Amino acid sequence: MALLHPQSIDAVVAIGINIDSTRKKWIGTGFLYGVFNGTQNGDIKFYNIYLVTNKHVLKNLESIILKFNPHSDQASKDFQLNLKNEGKETWRGHTNPEIDVAVTQINIKLIEDAGMKFTFIKNDETAFTIPQLKEMEISEGNGIFALGFPMGLIDTDRQYVIVREGCIARIRDIYESRKKDFLCNILVFPGNSGGPIFIKPEVTALKGTKPNNKSGLIGMVKSYIPYQDVAISSQTNRPRITFEENSGLTAIEQVDHINETIEQFQKSKLI
């Protein structure tokens, strides 16, 4: 019994930069997100597809590379995505500086024609906003999966997503509109930024609460929460060295912020 649909993994892409003509550096994670755009013949759905990641992943860059796996046994392929056109940025970050979400459109036909394997997260089927999470009675303790590429752990001929398991640590403050992001108890590292967070379906639930049998996107990695440990001199009793450590808690951007950023992107294209 799968708790994470294999298609979810194919929606995740590694984000990197070219250091020189032969070397690449993998700096973050992104994922493909489809916004419903109507039907044809009453049942065929159409979507506008966006690359979603963090603002801090794309900031100050002229271009990035995206790695996709092929359907065959051939090596993966890297695609360059220009982030500027005639000096203007082709991506959009959320207008609120506290919200670390960035989106841009990609030429999905180019990737398809190259024989690459991909899918996308559908906003109307497998992505849950805060009102939906409240209706589902998702709360602290619910299991989650984080998908991404921590520490740039990517093979040269394939991108294999690393999946880590955790749980929601604090979310009720976001239900009460007191915070803009929520916390998950899960270890993430540089390279995880922009990676999707999926809710884990549960087979059991406490009496009087709703069981969650759904798997879907509930947010994206923003950053881990650090804590500081100070070394004190035994001679002077003064602080000498400050160490910063990963607390294991991670701030998560909500799906609502992804949708808002896409709306802002669409409006900017019309101006």
Secondary structure, 3 states (H helix, E strand, C coil): CCCCCHHHHHCEEEEEEECCCCCEEEEEEEEEEEEEEEEECCCEEEEEEEEEECHHHHCCCCEEEEEEEECCCCCCEEEEEECEECCEECCEECCCCCCCCEEEECCHHHHHHCCEECCCEECCCCECCHHHHHHCCCCCCCEEEEEECHHHCCCCCCCCCEEEEEEEEECHHHHCCCCCEEEEECCCCCCCCCCEEEECCCCCCCCCCCCCCCCEEEEEEEEEEEEEEEEECCCCCCEEEEEEEEEEEEEEEEHHHHHHHHHHHHHHHHC
